[in-house]
């Protein structure tokens, strides 16, 4: 029983890390997009 709770915690932490990385990537792409538009206008 304790093992399943432990593995769930690991799974959740991995998922939250992936979510955070995806958010950072998305923000960087948005910044690049806005920066590109800023220079082309």
VEXZA-603389 format. One line per 5 residues: number of its first residue (from 1); for each residue x, y, z of C-alpha. Coordinates in pm, 1 decimal, decimal comma, padded with zeros to 6 digits. Layout:
// VEXZA-603389
NUM	X Y Z | ...
// end
This chain:
// VEXZA-603389
1	00000,0 00000,0 00000,0 | 00273,8 00244,9 00094,0 | 00454,2 00165,4 -00231,0 | 00157,8 00272,6 -00444,8 | 00123,9 00602,2 -00255,9
6	00498,3 00660,1 -00300,9 | 00487,8 00589,1 -00674,9 | 00182,2 00815,3 -00711,3 | 00376,4 01097,8 -00546,5 | 00667,7 01041,2 -00784,7
11	00426,9 01033,0 -01080,2 | 00259,5 01356,9 -00968,6 | 00591,3 01533,9 -00918,2 | 00710,8 01424,7 -01263,3 | 00384,9 01544,3 -01418,6
16	00404,6 01880,7 -01243,3 | 00765,6 01921,1 -01358,0 | 00663,4 01844,8 -01716,3 | 00377,6 02093,4 -01685,6 | 00614,7 02361,3 -01555,5
21	00861,6 02295,9 -01839,2 | 00579,2 02313,9 -02093,8 | 00461,3 02644,5 -01944,9 | 00811,0 02791,5 -01957,7 | 00849,8 02678,4 -02319,0
26	00512,3 02829,4 -02407,4 | 00604,1 03159,3 -02243,2 | 00937,6 03168,2 -02424,6 | 00766,4 03103,8 -02759,1 | 00513,7 03378,9 -02685,5
31	00794,8 03619,5 -02594,6 | 00974,8 03531,9 -02915,9 | 00654,1 03583,4 -03112,5 | 00583,6 03922,3 -02955,4 | 00946,2 04024,2 -02987,3
36	00942,2 03928,0 -03354,4 | 00622,6 04128,5 -03412,9 | 00769,7 04421,7 -03221,5 | 01070,0 04435,5 -03454,9 | 00873,7 04382,3 -03776,8
41	00616,9 04657,2 -03709,8
// end
